[in-house]
Amino acid sequence: MPILGLKAPGPSTPAHFSLEPLIRPNILALQPYRCARDDYSAGVLLDANENAIGPALPSASAKKVKVNGHSDSNGTSGASASAEDIALETLSLLPPGTDLNRYPSPTHDELKRRIAHLRGVPDENWVFLGVGSDEVIDMLFRVLCVPGKDRVLTTPPTYGMYKVTANVNDVGVLEVPLIAEGGKFQLDEDAMDEAFTANPDLKIVFICSPGNPTGTVIPLPAIRRVLENPKFKGVVLVDEAYIDFAPSNSSAAQLINEYANVCVTQTLSKSFGLAAIRLGYLLAPPPLIQILTNTKAPYNISVPTASIAASAVSDAGMAVMAEAVSTLNANRDYLLETLPTIPSIGDILGGNDANFVLVQVLDGPKGKVCNNRAVQVYKTMAETRGVVVRYRGGEIGCEGCLRITVGTRTECEEVIKQLKDLLA
């Protein structure tokens, strides 16, 4: 059965891959809901049961937005604002003439075109927008995996939402751990090959690069070998939430123009500093994008979210992002240089290619890696010192580890100060 609405073909490599047999039959046959804005978006709009009077919001011109907080040369920290202030500040960012009482575009093609240009895929037909990367991941489960039957493969230690989303969708999870010895955190390709042989019906392989919590980039040649493995006939998802903090030319987005069985998720939450607007996206060949488009909710991306996102991926926004990434990477270098000088801090694991570092806590100076002490430090800092990091000692290869997000220089100095005090 052909994919309904497909406008452009995708790559034909590798020869062993075909998308249509992977799609749940009910999804492939789905007649998409056609919303009002799919037909007309201008004129006297009396077709979508909207409120013609307008939004129930105070006038932006009558209020002065004020955000309380403090900042340093590296950025703003501790900012707080009322819900009304946030709403008015958001309104000020919208294009003139925006009508919030009208439903948004169901496609946001201009935003997709900007993202396509930014990430090196041909056009908007290669981009799918989601409410954060988490919605994109959930959508892939829903279109590819039959509940109670299908399975996916993950490579722990990795992002925990893959497993949670699989459980929500009643999909099995096969785990093939990364090679963790010495903080390497790379794909165990031999074990994956064995898994493909034993489980020929696997639907998705999840590869997080840079990894969370590992911070390690998976090299493109390794991803290519998975894509070209004839034993695996499913889709490879490369999750690149942290890719802008990694060395240039690390992104698997460049593989999308070549391979039909790869897709890449990215987000505006990390490098762009827009976690609050919840905008993630999938880069993939048009056939998979069209299947997701046929299945999604009609208006899943709001006008405020799309407008702010479009500003962020403009040339001016990209310049701001690049400056922020440069500053945060410099602060990451400060942590990498300073953490090893603290008594009872062990190795810094992983590739350190994201906006965090993964560091071991020891039971004493030159002692052994210790989960109990790592938990104690984590809780004490959060509950009595006002510094919150993440305990990750329960993950494969991460015994005794804390994951420390790279903050402003002031925040990095504060976490170093507290660790020195607690681990002296």
C-alpha positions, 0 to 999 in steps of 0.5 A, a space after each residue: 500500500 502506498 503512503 498517503 500524501 507522499 510528495 517526494 521519495 527518499 533514498 533507496 539505500 540500503 537495498 535490504 530496507 523497505 519502510 512500508 512493511 515496518 509500518 503498523 497496517 492500521 497506520 499505513 491505511 489511516 486516512 488523516 484528519 483534515 483540519 480547517 486550516 488545511 483548507 483555508 487560512 484567510 478571509 472571514 473564518 467561520 469554519 473552525 468554531 474559534 472565538 472571534 472576539 480574541 484571546 482573554 489576555 491583558 494588553 501587552 502594551 499596558 504592561 511592562 514586563 519585568 523579570 526578577 533575577 541576577 546574572 553574570 557575564 556568562 548568562 542569567 541565573 535564578 530568574 523568576 517572573 509571574 505568569 502574566 509577565 511571561 505571557 506578555 513577554 511571549 506576546 511581544 515576540 510574536 509577529 505583528 498581526 498574530 491572532 491567538 484566537 485562531 488555530 495555528 498552521 498544521 504544518 509550519 512549513 516556513 519553520 521546517 524550511 529553516 530547520 532543513 536549511 540549518 541541518 542540511 536536508 533538502 526541504 520541509 518534507 524532510 522535517 517533522 515537528 514535535 512537542 519536544 523530542 519526547 513526542 517525536 520518540 512516542 510517535 515513532 513507537 506508535 507508527 512502527 511498533 505493534 503493542 504487545 508484539 514488537 521490540 526495539 533495541 537500546 544501548 544503555 547507559 542511555 536516555 531513560 525515556 526510550 524505555 518508559 515510552 516503550 512501556 507506555 506503548 506496550 513494546 518490548 525492549 532489548 538492551 545491548 549495553 555500550 562498551 563501558 570499560 574505561 569510560 569508552 561508552 561506544 557501541 558493542 557492534 559484535 553484540 548488536 550483530 548477534 542481537 539482530 541475528 537472534 531478533 530479526 523483527 526488531 523495529 527501532 535501534 536507539 543510539 544517543 549521540 552524544 550520549 546521556 549520561 555519557 556525553 560521548 559521540 558515536 562515530 559516523 562510521 559505526 552508525 553506517 555499519 549498523 545501517 548497512 547491516 542486512 540482519 537489521 531491517 528496522 529504523 535507526 534513530 540517532 538522538 542528537 539533543 546535545 549535538 551542538 556542543 560536540 565537535 563539528 561534523 559529528 551529526 548523523 543528519 548528513 546520513 539522511 540524504 543517503 540512507 532510507 533507514 536512518 532518522 535524527 531527533 534534535 531539540 531547541 531545549 539545549 543549545 538554543 536554551 528554549 526548553 520551556 517552549 517544548 520544540 523538538 524535531 525529526 530529520 528523516 526521509 520524506 516517507 517516514 515524515 509523511 507517515 508521522 504527519 498523517 498520524 499526528 494531532 492536527 495542531 500539535 505546535 502552537 503559534 508562540 512556540 513556532 514563532 519563537 523557534 523560527 526566531 531562534 533558527 534565523 541567522 541572528 538566532 544562530 549567532 546567539 546560540 553559537 556564542 552561548 555554546 562557546 561560553 558553555 564549552 569553555 565552562 565545561 573545560 573549567 570543570 574538566 580542569 578543576 574537578 580532578 583537583 578535588 580530593 575523593 573525585 575519581 575519573 571523569 568518564 565519557 567523551 565530554 561532548 555535551 553540556 554536562 560532565 560525568 564524574 566519579 565520587 570515591 569513598 576517600 582520597 585515592 579510594 574506591 568508587 562509591 555509590 553510597 557516598 555519591 548519593 550522600 553528596 548529591 542529596 546534601 548539596 541539593 537539600 542543604 547547599 542549594 546546588 542540584 546535580 544528578 545522581 547516575 550511579 545506577 546506570 551501567 558503567 556509571 558506578 559512583 557517578 554524578 552528572 553535572 550540567 555545565 552552568 554559568 561560570 559562577 554556577 560552575 565555581 559554586 559546584 566546585 566550592 561545594 564539592 571541595 567542602 563536602 569531599 575534603 
